[in-house]
């Protein structure tokens, strides 16, 4: 197990630790000497490493997405800590604990899955309950949903992030439906459960969170409709209209064509699913943005949202 993580490295510290190489770039100084710029990842975050000496020789020993042992010294450059790398060598994957390198949800996935199942097993619609149970009986699917990230970068981009987001969404649904009449709560809960379930196959997450080939070519919306079709086919007398409404929630939950929805939300439940999904994702993303600099009242700039966020009103105990 790692004893030193990227987030804990401070200026002038001697470093001898394992990292995942998330990027590797070659450069040449004005004097014609080669150097390497590395992005070194573990579950706490990322730190830059710079190889100034023996860059060509050391660079031949590892590639991007390799696990490496890095030795060097931490230095401060333009306000950020980086590692001046003296030695770097590839480490066999069998000697690695994967949980050291990918960030993970602070919540226990088994506990989250239990909460999710309890909510869905409270549904009254026998067909939707049977659909949920068909998913629960799929052990491969349950194992994946306990580990899958919620996204690659924007929100819940860590192990068990998909389950954390899905459970949070179901809890939001139960609170919001109390304020409205005529909502098909079971349908909305089913949509909340299944709206991102294709992400278990859209992403690979053994080393870094990356898109699979199917994820790149199809995307999770198409993949989860196929998954739901297969589950529904195993349930006797599942109503065609109900199947259509469930799948409409999936294909419309991004809310707009420019965000990848092939259809816009056209039922009240679809409108609610999109709004609550968007709300949960944005709040998690903003709350987890790092400060612009230590002690700053502002977060770093969020490219997807096109702005920084003010945190000046926070109580210290809430940080």
N, C-alpha and C positions, 0 to 999 in steps of 0.2 A: 504493500500500500504506500502511496505517496505520503510524505510528511511535509512537503513544501509545495504550496499552490501559488499560481500566478498572482492572485489578488493579495497575497501576503508578502510578496517580495518588496523590499525597500532599498533605497539608495545605499550603495557601498556593500551590500550583502553579498557574500559568496554563495553561489548557486550550484547545486548538484542535484538535479531532479529530472523526472520523466515528463515528457510533453508529447502531444500530438501535433505534427506539423500541418497546419491548415493552409499555409501558403509558403512558397519558396521562390524568391526572385533573385536573379543575378544582376550585378551592377559592376561598373568599372569606374575607378576614381580618375581624377584629372591626370594623375601620374601613371595611369595605365594598369593599375593593380585591380584584380578582381575582388569583389566582396559579395556577401549574401545578406539578404534581408528576409528574416523568417517571422511568420506569425505562429506563435507557440500557444497551444490551447490545452486547458484542462477544465474541470467542471466549475472552477471558480471564475473563469474568464479567459482572456487572451493577453499575452505580453509579446512585445517585439523583441527579437533577437538579431544581433548583427555580428556577422563573422568577417573580421578584417584580415586575419592571418590564416594562411593555408586554405583559403576559401575554395579553390578548385579541388584540392585533394579531399577536403572534408565533404564537399558537396556531392562527390561521386558516391558517397557511402549511404545516402538516404534520399528519399523523394517525398513529395507532397503526400499527405495522408499516412505517412509512416509514424510509428512511435519511436521516439529518440530519447537518449540520455544526454542532457545538456550540462556542461560545466562552464562556469564563467563568473562574471561579477556584474552586479546590478549597478547601472549608472543612471543619471538623470539627464534627459535630453528634451529641451523645449517643454519642460514641465511634466514630462511623463517618464516613468521608470521603464528602462529597457535593459536587456542583458547583453553585455559584451561577451560574446561566446568565444571560449578558448578551445573547447572540444565538443564535438557532437557526433554521436554514433547511433545507428539503428538498433532497436531492441525488438526481439521476437515477440509477436502478439501473445504467445502462450504465457509470457512472463508479465502480462499486463492485466490489471483489474479495470474492466471497461468503465465501471462506475466512477473511477477517478477522473475520467476525461470528458464525460458529457454531463452538463448540468442537469439536475433533476428537480422535480417538484418537491417542495418542503413537506408535502402531505403523503402519507402512506398509501400506496396504490391499492392494496388489499382492502383497506378501510374505505377508500373512495368508491371502489367497485361495489362493496357491500351496501353503501348508502345509495348508490345509483340503482342497484337491483331492488332495494326496498321501495324506492319511489315508484319504479315502473311496475312492480308487482302489486301496487295499489290501484292500477288501472282497472276500470270496469268493463271496457270493451273486450270481449273474449278474443276477437281476431287480432287486435293490437297486442294484447297480452301474449297470445300465442307467438306472434312475431318476435316480441322481446325475448320470450323463453327460447325460441329457436336460435337466437343470437347467443344467449347465455350458455346454451348447450354446446356451442362451437368452442372447444377448448383452445384451439389455435387462435381464434379471433379474440377471446378473452385474454390470453397471454399477451397478444400484441397490443390490445387496447390499454393494458396496464403499463406498457412501456413506451408507446408511441408519443412523439412530440405533437404539440398543437399546430405548429408551423415551423418553417425554416428560420425565419427571422423576426416577424412582426409581433406576434403574441404567443405566449406559452411555448417558446421555442426550446423546450427541454424535455428530458425523459419524463413520462407520465403527464406531460402537459395537455395532451388530448383528453385524458380522463378528467383532469382537474377542470378544464374548460367545460367539458360536457356536463359534469356534475354541477358546476356553478350555474350553467345555463338552465338546467332542470329546476334548480332552487329558485332562480329568478322567475321562471314560468309560473311556478306555484304561488309566488307572491303577487305577481302582476295580474293573473287571471281573477283574483278576488275582486278586482276593481271593475270588471266588465261582465256583461250578460251575454249569453248565447255563444260562448267560446267552447269549442270541442277540445276540452283539456287533454283527453287521452291522445287525440290526434297530434296536438301541439307537443306533448311530452315525447311522443314517438319521433316526431320530427327533430326535436332537440337531441334525442339519443342518437339518431342516425345521420344527422346533417353533415358530420365530418368523418364518419366512420371509415370512409374510403382512404383516409390518410394513413391508416395502418399499412397500406400497400403503396401509397403514393411516395412515402419516404423510406429510406433506409437509415438506420440509426445505431449502427454498431460502432462506428468510429466518430464521424461527424454526421450531422443531419444533412442528408443529400436527397435529391429526387431520384427515384428509381426510373428505369426506362419507361415503365407503364405510367408512372407519375408524370413524366415529361410529355408522353404522347397522348395520354387520355385525361389525366387529372382526376382528382378525387370525386368530383360530381358524377362523372360517367361511371367510375369504378363502383361507387356505392349504390347507384341505381342497379347495376348488374348484380351486386351482392344482395340487395333487397329482393330483386326478382327471383333469385335462386331460393332465398328463404321462404318467400311467399308461396313458391311452387310446392313446398313441402307441407303447406297448411291446407287441409281440406276446406273447400267452400269459402275461401277468402274472397270477400266481395270485390268485384272489379273496380267499382267506383272508389272504394276505400283505398285500394292499391294505388289508384291514380292520384288521389289526394296526398297520400304519403310521399309518393315520388315527386309530386309538384313542390312539396316543401323542400325537398333535397335540391332540385334543379333551380329553385328560385331564391335560395337563402342568401346568396351574395347580393341580391337586391337591385342590381343594375347590370346592363349589358357590358359596360366598360369594366366591371369587376368580375366578369367571367360567368355571369348567370345567363344560360340560354333562354330563360323565361323570367319575366318580372313577377313578383308576388301578386297573385290574383285571388287569394282568399284572405280572410281576416287572420287566420292562423299563420299563413305564410308571411303576412306583414309583420305580425308579432315576432315570429321566429327570426326574421331578418333583423329587426330592430334590437332584440335582446341579445342575439349573437354578436352584433356589431358593438353593442354597449359593453358586453363582458370582455370582448377582445381588446377594445380601446382602453378600458380602465386598467386591465392588467398590464398592457404595454406601457402606459404612461406611468403607472405606479412603480414599474421596474426600471425606468430610465435612470441612468446614473446622473449624478450632479455634473454640471458643466466643469466645475473644478471644486476641490475640497472646500466645504463651507459655503458654496454658492447657493443662492435662493432659486436658481434656475437649473433645469435639466439640460443635458446636451440636446442638440438639434435632432429632431426625429424626422428623417427624410420622408417616410411614408405619409406623415401628417403635416409636413411642411412648416414646422414650428418647434420652438422650445416651450416648456411648461414651467409655470411659476409655483414654487413650493415654499415661499417665504412665510406663509401663515401656519406652517406645520408646527405642532408642539414637538419638542425634542424627543419625548417618549414615543411618538408615532413614527419616527424615522427608522 
